[in-house]
Amino acid sequence: MTALRVAFAGTPEFAVPALRALADSEHQLVGVLTQPDRPRGRGQVNAPGPVKVLALSLGLSVAQPHELGSAGALAELTAWRPEVLVVVAYGLILPRPVLGLPRLGCVNIHGSLLPRWRGAAPVQRALLAGDAVTGVTIMQMDAGLDTGPVLLQRSVPIGAHATSGELHAELATLGAAALLEALGALASGRAQPRPQSAAGVTYAAKIAKSEALIDWSADAVQIERQVRAFNPWPVAETRFAGEQLRVHAARALAPSDAADSAAGTAGEILRASSEAILVRCGRGVLAITELQRPGRRPIGARDFANAGPLAGKRVG
């Protein structure tokens, strides 16, 4: 297969499997674009993102422009002479001069089956919506928001208890393999990009921390989706005994399991055991299995219940 000169643009962990796959392939990585170092961790110390860490360990040239429209950023990318630019969760908008620079254009890995969930948070939005299936799309980028023609797609079922973090990791691995397949088709001239359908378009807006607050008047199934979608960030939360309480894991009880807990008002703790803390919702019952008080580590229901009687108390 013909090897391509490939430039790579990405920043977070989601982009790492794709960069590693390219580094292990026959293609030639000519340089990596990634966002500038930012404060990270508890100490908020300025540190590189995961893509930069890997790129440096591989001995690759790394550029970190604050925006790609500058003459300096465009000159550096031009000097790399890429035939294709692979973009994975880079975080900066590509201006038209960049989109048109590589001979084969710019290729993106997107974590959904486009045109469903165009935008910044496709994995979280798929979980919140209760989608049964998702996947990755390899597309040729244009000036629109995830509107470019599709090179290929690969789908996966969403596990009944999958979290955002778990699904991100699965799609990152799937996307890396799909990317190599798409690049092979581009290199050989076999690629057949197809326009996205005008039907079924949805938008995955960026996640706001305010969305993590649990509304106990909602359906237990929807609250469970919220818990899964916001793990590991920003983590679903409520209030208990005047302080924040973060909910890392929970499940909506089946109607038969919740039958003896039908009474009560939304937000009332119905029962606590070593397995779960049962909370009445607007409809149904949520079983919380892992939670966290401020400044402490996440703990299971057993340890939380050992702190004192919970039945009859309220959250929210």
Secondary structure, DSSP 8 states (H G I E B T S, - for coil): ----EEEEEE-SGGGHHHHHHHHTSSSEEEEEE----EEETTTTEEE--HHHHHHHHTT--EE--S-TTSHHHHHHHHHH--SEEEEES--S---HHHHTSSTT-EEEEESSSTTTTEES-HHHHHHHHT-SEEEEEEEE--SSSS-S-EEEEEEEE--TT--HHHHHHHHHHHHHHHHHHHHHHHHHT----B---SSS--EE----GGGGB--TTSBHHHHHHHHHHTTTTT-EEEEETTEEEEEEEEEE--HHHHGGG--S-TTBEEEE-SS-EEEE-SBSEEEEEEEE-TTS--EEHHHHHTTS--TT-B--
